[in-house]
Amino acid sequence: MDEVIKIVNDIKAGNIKPIYFLMGEEPYYIDKLSDYIEQNVLTEEEKGFNQTVLYGRDVTIDDIVSTAKRYPMMAERQVVIVKEAQDLSRTIDKIESYVENPMETTVLVFCYKYKTLDKRKKVTKLLGQKGIVYESKKLYENQVGDWIKRVLAGKKYSIEPKATAMLVEFLGTDLSKINNELEKLQIILPVGSTINPQHIEENIGFSKDFNNFELLNALGSRNQAKAFHIAQYFANNPKANPLVVTTSTVFGFFVKILKYHGLKDRNPSKVASALGVSPYFLKDYDVALKNYPMKKVSQIITSLRNVDVKSKGVGASMSQSDLLKEMLYTIFN
């Protein structure tokens, strides 16, 4: 995010590069940067003759170069944005000759999503010398919570840790999806509000009581009644609660508990970092650590592998309800 802010601030200050090559696995910031350039580099009056949007699937590198070499009309510069530029991955090296001597009156933007250029190649080095090469990396799951807090803080909102966990659980690491849901909440809630699980449940549709986060809480505290209650809800709503996601989440939880058992340094900040969890939720892992000795955790991990195999129809044909019950039975016994 800091690199994105710097690029935007440089553009605001008039330090505009002739080429912006935006690439990487996370499309959110690629879209944000290209949208900012599209909306702010030219005035509304200038855009009609001097702003062109191309799509990688519809053009060749020669087409792009030809467009980029035009002179602006009644403006200081023109903007050329190539969206879905990853469709040009097989021929992208052909841009090299243009990059060596780019038009100073053109701002050429490539949106190269889900892929990256080989940093060892000459074209990549040239792009970095003549313009900006920005790589938008996918966030790890344990980083998304902090990202949500930063985005909301910039809009003068805050969010409770459980509400954050719900968003990450149901939307994963897809920043665009998460941002869309946050924007919905910002329309409904006044500035300065703190987003809580109730807001998530009422406005986005994720149950605050029946989700994998609450299931892990029940498992860690050995609350069998709560765990079986949630499992029954999952069995009754299989489309919203896929078994493969539940088993994967539970498996990851116990792998972290096993890792926790092996840590020599139990300093909370170091434990949270080692496990890849928010310090706020570390207390749940502390409880689970006491309730499940290392030997038992190893047995649980083995049994979860068996449940996962059965869920894929190998060796047994069981309903989701029965598989969930078997999973919980092996964990609690």
C-alpha positions as CSV (number, residue, x, y, z in Angstrom):
1,M,0.0,0.0,0.0
2,D,2.9,2.4,0.8
3,E,4.3,2.0,-2.7
4,V,0.8,2.8,-4.2
5,I,0.5,5.9,-2.1
6,K,3.9,7.1,-3.3
7,I,3.0,6.6,-6.9
8,V,-0.2,8.5,-6.4
9,N,1.5,11.3,-4.6
10,D,4.2,11.6,-7.3
11,I,1.5,11.9,-9.9
12,K,-0.3,14.6,-7.8
13,A,3.0,16.5,-7.6
14,G,3.4,16.4,-11.4
15,N,6.1,13.8,-11.4
16,I,4.5,11.7,-14.1
17,K,6.4,8.9,-15.8
18,P,6.0,7.9,-19.5
19,I,5.3,4.3,-18.7
20,Y,3.5,2.5,-15.8
21,F,3.8,-1.3,-15.9
22,L,1.4,-2.6,-13.2
23,M,1.6,-6.4,-12.7
24,G,1.0,-9.1,-10.2
25,E,-1.3,-11.7,-8.6
26,E,-3.4,-9.1,-6.8
27,P,-5.6,-7.1,-9.2
28,Y,-7.0,-4.7,-6.6
29,Y,-4.1,-2.2,-6.6
30,I,-3.6,-2.6,-10.4
31,D,-7.2,-1.4,-10.9
32,K,-6.8,1.3,-8.3
33,L,-3.7,2.8,-9.9
34,S,-5.0,2.6,-13.5
35,D,-8.3,4.1,-12.4
36,Y,-6.5,6.9,-10.7
37,I,-4.4,7.7,-13.8
38,E,-7.5,7.4,-16.0
39,Q,-9.5,9.8,-13.8
40,N,-6.8,12.4,-12.8
41,V,-4.0,12.8,-15.3
42,L,-6.1,14.6,-17.9
43,T,-8.9,17.1,-17.4
44,E,-12.4,16.2,-18.6
45,E,-11.9,18.5,-21.6
46,E,-8.6,16.8,-22.6
47,K,-9.9,13.2,-22.3
48,G,-12.0,13.2,-25.4
49,F,-9.1,13.4,-27.8
50,N,-6.2,12.3,-25.6
51,Q,-7.3,9.3,-23.6
52,T,-7.4,5.8,-25.1
53,V,-8.3,2.5,-23.5
54,L,-7.2,-0.6,-25.2
55,Y,-7.7,-4.3,-24.3
56,G,-4.9,-6.9,-24.7
57,R,-7.1,-9.4,-26.4
58,D,-8.0,-6.9,-29.2
59,V,-4.7,-5.4,-30.0
60,T,-1.1,-6.2,-30.9
61,I,2.1,-4.6,-29.5
62,D,2.4,-2.7,-32.8
63,D,-1.1,-1.3,-32.3
64,I,-0.1,-0.1,-28.8
65,V,3.2,1.5,-30.0
66,S,1.4,3.2,-32.9
67,T,-1.1,4.7,-30.5
68,A,1.5,5.7,-27.9
69,K,3.5,7.5,-30.6
70,R,0.7,9.9,-31.4
71,Y,1.0,13.5,-30.3
72,P,-1.6,14.9,-27.9
73,M,-4.2,17.4,-29.3
74,M,-4.5,20.7,-27.4
75,A,-3.1,19.1,-24.3
76,E,0.3,18.6,-22.6
77,R,0.1,14.8,-22.9
78,Q,-2.1,11.8,-23.8
79,V,-2.9,8.8,-21.7
80,V,-3.0,5.2,-23.2
81,I,-4.2,2.5,-20.9
82,V,-3.9,-1.2,-21.9
83,K,-6.2,-3.3,-19.8
84,E,-5.9,-7.1,-19.6
85,A,-2.4,-6.7,-20.9
86,Q,-1.6,-10.2,-19.7
87,D,-3.3,-11.4,-22.9
88,L,-0.2,-10.1,-24.6
89,S,2.3,-12.1,-22.5
90,R,3.7,-14.1,-25.5
91,T,4.7,-10.9,-27.4
92,I,5.2,-8.4,-24.5
93,D,9.0,-8.4,-25.2
94,K,8.3,-6.5,-28.4
95,I,7.5,-3.4,-26.4
96,E,11.3,-3.2,-25.7
97,S,12.2,-0.9,-28.6
98,Y,9.5,1.6,-27.6
99,V,10.5,1.5,-23.9
100,E,14.1,2.4,-24.9
101,N,12.8,5.7,-26.3
102,P,9.3,6.4,-25.0
103,M,7.2,9.4,-26.0
104,E,7.6,12.0,-23.2
105,T,4.1,13.3,-24.1
106,T,2.5,9.9,-23.6
107,V,1.5,8.2,-20.4
108,L,1.4,4.5,-21.3
109,V,-0.2,2.2,-18.6
110,F,-0.1,-1.6,-18.8
111,C,-2.5,-3.6,-16.5
112,Y,-0.8,-6.9,-16.5
113,K,-2.9,-8.9,-14.1
114,Y,-2.2,-12.3,-12.4
115,K,1.2,-12.5,-14.0
116,T,4.6,-10.9,-13.6
117,L,7.5,-10.2,-16.0
118,D,10.8,-12.0,-15.5
119,K,12.9,-9.5,-13.6
120,R,16.0,-10.8,-15.3
121,K,14.8,-9.8,-18.8
122,K,16.0,-6.7,-20.5
123,V,12.5,-5.4,-21.1
124,T,11.8,-5.5,-17.3
125,K,15.0,-3.6,-16.5
126,L,14.3,-1.0,-19.2
127,L,10.7,-0.5,-17.9
128,G,12.1,0.1,-14.4
129,Q,14.7,2.6,-15.8
130,K,12.3,4.6,-18.0
131,G,9.1,4.3,-16.0
132,I,7.5,2.6,-13.1
133,V,7.2,-1.2,-12.6
134,Y,4.8,-2.0,-9.8
135,E,4.2,-5.6,-8.6
136,S,0.9,-6.1,-6.7
137,K,1.5,-9.1,-4.5
138,K,-1.2,-11.3,-3.1
139,L,-1.6,-10.8,0.6
140,Y,-1.4,-13.8,3.0
141,E,-4.5,-14.5,5.0
142,N,-3.0,-13.2,8.2
143,Q,-2.1,-9.9,6.5
144,V,-5.7,-9.1,5.3
145,G,-7.0,-8.1,8.7
146,D,-4.4,-5.3,9.0
147,W,-5.2,-4.2,5.4
148,I,-8.9,-4.0,6.3
149,K,-8.2,-1.8,9.3
150,R,-5.9,0.5,7.3
151,V,-8.5,0.9,4.5
152,L,-11.3,1.7,7.0
153,A,-9.1,4.0,9.1
154,G,-8.5,6.0,5.9
155,K,-12.2,6.5,5.6
156,K,-12.6,7.2,9.4
157,Y,-14.2,3.9,10.2
158,S,-13.0,1.1,12.5
159,I,-13.9,-2.6,12.8
160,E,-14.0,-5.2,15.6
161,P,-11.6,-8.1,15.3
162,K,-14.4,-10.7,15.0
163,A,-16.0,-8.8,12.2
164,T,-12.6,-8.7,10.4
165,A,-12.3,-12.5,10.9
166,M,-15.7,-13.0,9.4
167,L,-14.9,-11.1,6.3
168,V,-11.6,-12.9,5.8
169,E,-13.2,-16.3,6.4
170,F,-16.0,-15.8,3.9
171,L,-14.1,-13.7,1.3
172,G,-10.6,-15.0,1.7
173,T,-7.8,-12.8,0.4
174,D,-9.7,-11.2,-2.5
175,L,-9.2,-7.5,-1.8
176,S,-11.6,-6.4,-4.5
177,K,-14.5,-8.4,-3.0
178,I,-13.7,-7.3,0.5
179,N,-13.5,-3.7,-0.5
180,N,-16.8,-3.9,-2.3
181,E,-18.5,-5.2,0.9
182,L,-16.8,-2.5,3.0
183,E,-18.1,0.1,0.6
184,K,-21.6,-1.2,1.1
185,L,-21.3,-0.9,4.9
186,Q,-19.9,2.7,4.5
187,I,-23.0,3.7,2.6
188,I,-25.2,2.4,5.4
189,L,-23.1,3.4,8.5
190,P,-22.2,7.0,9.4
191,V,-18.6,8.1,9.4
192,G,-16.9,7.2,12.7
193,S,-18.8,4.0,13.1
194,T,-17.2,0.8,14.3
195,I,-18.2,-2.2,12.2
196,N,-19.2,-5.2,14.3
197,P,-20.4,-8.8,13.6
198,Q,-24.0,-7.7,13.7
199,H,-23.4,-5.3,10.8
200,I,-21.7,-8.1,8.8
201,E,-24.6,-10.5,9.4
202,E,-27.4,-8.0,8.7
203,N,-25.9,-6.3,5.7
204,I,-23.6,-8.8,4.0
205,G,-25.3,-12.1,5.0
206,F,-22.6,-13.9,6.9
207,S,-23.9,-15.6,10.1
208,K,-22.1,-14.3,13.1
209,D,-22.9,-17.4,15.1
210,F,-22.6,-20.2,12.5
211,N,-19.3,-20.0,10.7
212,N,-15.9,-21.6,10.7
213,F,-14.5,-18.9,13.1
214,E,-17.1,-19.9,15.7
215,L,-16.5,-23.6,15.0
216,L,-12.8,-23.2,15.7
217,N,-13.6,-21.3,18.9
218,A,-15.9,-24.2,20.0
219,L,-13.2,-26.8,19.1
220,G,-10.4,-25.0,20.9
221,S,-12.5,-24.6,24.1
222,R,-13.8,-28.2,23.8
223,N,-17.4,-26.9,23.7
224,Q,-19.0,-30.0,22.2
225,A,-22.6,-28.8,22.3
226,K,-21.7,-25.6,20.4
227,A,-19.5,-27.5,17.9
228,F,-22.2,-30.1,17.0
229,H,-24.8,-27.3,16.8
230,I,-22.7,-25.4,14.2
231,A,-21.9,-28.7,12.3
232,Q,-25.6,-29.4,12.0
233,Y,-26.2,-25.9,10.7
234,F,-23.4,-26.5,8.1
235,A,-25.0,-29.8,7.1
236,N,-28.4,-28.1,6.6
237,N,-26.7,-25.3,4.5
238,P,-24.0,-27.1,2.5
239,K,-23.8,-24.6,-0.4
240,A,-23.0,-21.8,2.0
241,N,-20.7,-24.0,4.1
242,P,-18.7,-26.4,1.8
243,L,-17.3,-29.3,3.6
244,V,-13.9,-29.0,1.8
245,V,-13.6,-25.4,3.2
246,T,-14.5,-26.5,6.8
247,T,-12.1,-29.5,6.9
248,S,-9.3,-27.4,5.4
249,T,-9.9,-24.6,8.0
250,V,-10.1,-27.1,10.9
251,F,-7.0,-28.9,9.6
252,G,-5.1,-25.6,9.5
253,F,-6.2,-24.8,13.0
254,F,-4.7,-28.0,14.5
255,V,-1.5,-27.7,12.4
256,K,-1.0,-24.3,14.1
257,I,-1.7,-25.9,17.5
258,L,0.9,-28.5,16.7
259,K,3.4,-25.8,15.7
260,Y,2.6,-23.9,18.9
261,H,3.5,-27.0,20.9
262,G,6.9,-26.9,19.3
263,L,7.7,-23.3,19.9
264,K,10.3,-22.6,22.6
265,D,9.8,-18.9,22.8
266,R,6.2,-18.3,24.0
267,N,6.4,-14.5,23.8
268,P,2.9,-13.5,22.6
269,S,4.1,-11.3,19.7
270,K,6.5,-13.9,18.5
271,V,3.9,-16.7,18.8
272,A,1.3,-14.7,16.8
273,S,3.9,-14.1,14.1
274,A,5.0,-17.7,14.0
275,L,1.5,-19.0,13.7
276,G,0.4,-16.3,11.3
277,V,-2.6,-15.1,13.4
278,S,-3.7,-11.9,14.9
279,P,-2.5,-11.3,18.5
280,Y,-6.1,-10.6,19.3
281,F,-7.0,-14.3,18.7
282,L,-4.0,-15.7,20.4
283,K,-6.0,-16.4,23.5
284,D,-8.1,-18.9,21.6
285,Y,-4.9,-20.8,20.7
286,D,-3.7,-20.6,24.3
287,V,-6.9,-22.3,25.4
288,A,-6.6,-25.0,22.6
289,L,-2.9,-25.6,23.6
290,K,-4.0,-26.6,27.1
291,N,-6.9,-28.7,25.9
292,Y,-5.1,-30.7,23.3
293,P,-1.7,-32.3,24.1
294,M,0.8,-32.7,21.3
295,K,0.1,-36.4,20.9
296,K,-3.6,-35.8,20.6
297,V,-3.1,-33.0,18.0
298,S,-1.0,-35.4,15.9
299,Q,-3.9,-38.0,16.0
300,I,-6.4,-35.3,15.1
301,I,-4.4,-34.2,12.1
302,T,-4.2,-37.8,10.8
303,S,-8.0,-38.3,11.3
304,L,-8.7,-35.0,9.5
305,R,-6.8,-36.3,6.5
306,N,-9.0,-39.4,6.5
307,V,-12.2,-37.3,6.7
308,D,-10.9,-35.2,3.8
309,V,-10.3,-38.3,1.6
310,K,-13.8,-39.6,2.5
311,S,-15.4,-36.2,1.6
312,K,-14.0,-36.7,-1.9
313,G,-15.8,-40.0,-2.2
314,V,-12.7,-42.2,-1.7
315,G,-13.3,-45.4,0.3
316,A,-16.7,-44.4,1.6
317,S,-19.9,-42.7,0.6
318,M,-21.1,-40.5,3.5
319,S,-23.3,-37.5,3.8
320,Q,-21.9,-34.1,4.8
321,S,-23.7,-34.4,8.1
322,D,-22.2,-37.8,8.9
323,L,-18.7,-36.7,7.9
324,L,-18.9,-33.6,10.1
325,K,-20.1,-35.7,13.0
326,E,-17.2,-38.1,12.4
327,M,-14.7,-35.3,12.3
328,L,-16.0,-33.8,15.6
329,Y,-16.2,-37.3,17.3
330,T,-12.5,-38.0,16.4
331,I,-11.5,-34.6,17.7
332,F,-13.3,-34.8,21.0
333,N,-12.5,-38.4,21.8
